[in-house]
Amino acid sequence: MEEKNNIEEKIKEMITNINPYLNMDGGNMEFIKYEDNYLYIKLTGNCNNCLLRNEEIDNGLLEMFQEEIPEIKGIINIPL
């Protein structure tokens, strides 16, 4: 349980560091949960409407998170 809490704290810190870049384009990312080695997020603003959001999640965000937290198997965007 402690390991999961540590991973969640690291995820939240990374999201805090990533959001200013998303905010510049009118977007945002929210942490929903970390469960069974999957990160659940909600993209809002322009990120939610972006046609490339799935590619960005799979090719950009996933790689970024896995560099810091190799336990993450995937990222799931929860639609609005």
N, C-alpha and C positions, 0 to 999 in steps of 0.2 A: 504494500500500500504506500509506503514511504517513497519507493522508487517511482510509482505513478505520480505522486504529488510533485516530486522533483522534475519529472518530465513535463508535467502540466505547467509548472512555474517557468521552465525554460521555453516552452512553446509560447506562453503569454508574453514573455520578454521579447522573443523574436517577433511576434506580431506587433508589439509596441514599436519595435525598430523598423519594421517594414511599412507600417501604416502611413508615415509621413510621405513616402514615395507614392503610395496609392492615392493619398489625399490630394496630391498635386494634380491628378487627373480626375478628381471628383469621386474617387472610390474609397472603400474602406473594407477591412476584414475583421470579423468578430470570431472569437473563440467560442465554440459551442461545447465540445467535450473531446476527451481522448479516451478511446475505448477499444480494447482488443487490437492494439497497435495501429489504430486508424485515428487520424486527426479529423474532426468534424468542425467545419468553419461555415460562416455565412458571409458571402460577398455582398456588399451593399453599394448603393450609388451607381456610378458609371461601371464599376467592376461587375455588378450583377447583370447589366445590360450588354456587356462586351461579348461580341461573337467569338472572341478568342479565349474566353475565360477557362474553358476546359483544357485547352492546350497550355495555357499559362500555369494552371494548377499542376498538370501532369509533367510538364517539362521545366518549369521555372521554380514554382513554390516547393514542389516535392523534393527536387534536388537540393534546394537550399535548406529545407528542414532536415533532410536525411544526412547532410554533411555534419550537422550539429547533434542530431538525434537519430542514429541509425536504426533504432527500434521501430520507427514509423514505416509502415508498409504502404500507406496510401493516404490521400487527402480526399475527403468527401465534402462537397459543397451542398449545404442545406438550402434549397431555394426559399425565397421570401414567401 
